[in-house]
Amino acid sequence: MHSKYKMEMANKAHEDIPGNPSTATSSKTKLNDRSNGNPLRVLSEEDWKFWKHNGYIIIKNAISKKQTKETADFIWQFDEKDSDNSETWYVPPRAEMQMKELTGTGMVEVYNH
């Protein structure tokens, strides 16, 4: 089947699901189930178990302190908030969104920056 048609079918398969179809509960794809037997490259086995149980992991020194500060400063600026002024932290969105589940997102733009 031509890839154009596969894409159209995939899009139509989720047309009745609100929000981002990539997060739809109908997905059978798992990120990693460790069935390949390969060793982990970054996490320890203990880290992996923590990730599976808690859904997050802290990887110390993954990025430099300088990059951490630059990223945090950028996010504060992008979100038009002031880290030193808590009055700016919880303000209503500037524009009303049709898809309410996307309110307060926008980090895709940051991710692609």
C-alpha positions as CSV (number, residue, x, y, z in Angstrom):
1,M,0.0,0.0,0.0
2,H,1.3,3.5,-0.8
3,S,2.5,5.4,2.2
4,K,0.1,8.3,1.4
5,Y,-2.9,6.0,1.9
6,K,-1.5,4.5,5.1
7,M,-1.2,8.0,6.6
8,E,-4.8,8.8,5.5
9,M,-6.0,5.6,7.1
10,A,-4.1,6.3,10.3
11,N,-5.6,9.8,10.5
12,K,-9.2,8.5,9.9
13,A,-8.7,5.8,12.5
14,H,-8.5,8.4,15.3
15,E,-10.9,11.0,13.9
16,D,-13.5,10.3,16.7
17,I,-10.9,10.5,19.5
18,P,-10.4,14.1,20.9
19,G,-6.9,15.4,21.5
20,N,-3.7,14.0,20.3
21,P,-4.1,10.6,18.6
22,S,-0.6,9.6,19.4
23,T,-1.7,9.4,23.1
24,A,-4.9,7.5,22.3
25,T,-5.6,4.5,24.6
26,S,-6.1,2.3,21.5
27,S,-2.3,2.2,20.9
28,K,-0.8,-1.2,21.4
29,T,2.8,0.1,21.0
30,K,4.9,0.1,24.1
31,L,8.1,2.2,24.4
32,N,10.3,-0.7,25.6
33,D,9.5,-4.0,27.4
34,R,13.1,-5.1,27.7
35,S,12.3,-8.3,25.9
36,N,15.3,-7.9,23.5
37,G,17.8,-8.7,26.4
38,N,20.1,-5.8,25.5
39,P,21.7,-4.0,28.4
40,L,20.6,-0.5,29.3
41,R,22.8,2.3,28.1
42,V,22.0,5.1,30.6
43,L,19.9,3.8,33.4
44,S,20.8,1.2,35.9
45,E,18.5,-1.8,36.5
46,E,17.4,-0.1,39.7
47,D,16.7,3.2,37.8
48,W,14.7,1.2,35.2
49,K,12.5,-0.4,37.9
50,F,12.0,3.0,39.5
51,W,10.9,4.4,36.0
52,K,8.5,1.5,35.5
53,H,6.9,1.9,38.9
54,N,6.8,5.7,39.2
55,G,6.7,7.0,35.6
56,Y,9.7,9.3,36.0
57,I,13.4,9.2,36.7
58,I,16.0,11.8,37.6
59,I,19.2,11.5,35.7
60,K,21.8,13.7,37.5
61,N,24.2,15.7,35.4
62,A,22.4,14.9,32.2
63,I,22.8,18.5,31.1
64,S,25.2,21.2,32.5
65,K,24.1,23.7,35.1
66,K,24.7,26.5,32.5
67,Q,22.3,24.8,30.1
68,T,19.8,24.2,32.9
69,K,19.7,27.9,33.8
70,E,19.5,29.0,30.1
71,T,16.6,26.6,29.6
72,A,14.8,27.7,32.7
73,D,15.3,31.4,31.8
74,F,13.9,30.7,28.3
75,I,10.8,28.9,29.6
76,W,10.0,31.7,32.0
77,Q,10.4,34.2,29.1
78,F,8.4,32.0,26.7
79,D,5.6,31.7,29.2
80,E,5.7,35.4,29.9
81,K,6.1,34.8,33.7
82,D,8.6,36.1,36.2
83,S,10.4,33.6,38.4
84,D,10.7,36.2,41.2
85,N,7.0,37.2,41.1
86,S,4.5,34.5,42.0
87,E,1.6,36.8,40.9
88,T,2.6,36.0,37.3
89,W,2.7,32.2,37.8
90,Y,-1.1,31.4,37.7
91,V,-2.7,33.8,35.3
92,P,-5.5,32.8,32.8
93,P,-4.4,31.9,29.3
94,R,-4.2,34.9,26.9
95,A,-6.2,33.1,24.2
96,E,-9.2,30.7,24.6
97,M,-8.4,27.3,23.0
98,Q,-11.0,25.2,21.3
99,M,-9.5,21.9,22.5
100,K,-9.6,22.5,26.3
101,E,-7.1,19.7,27.0
102,L,-4.4,21.7,25.2
103,T,-4.8,24.8,27.4
104,G,-1.4,25.6,29.0
105,T,0.5,23.5,26.6
106,G,2.8,25.2,24.0
107,M,5.8,23.4,25.1
108,V,5.9,21.8,21.6
109,E,7.1,25.2,20.3
110,V,9.8,25.2,23.0
111,Y,10.8,21.6,22.2
112,N,11.3,22.6,18.6
113,H,13.1,25.8,19.4
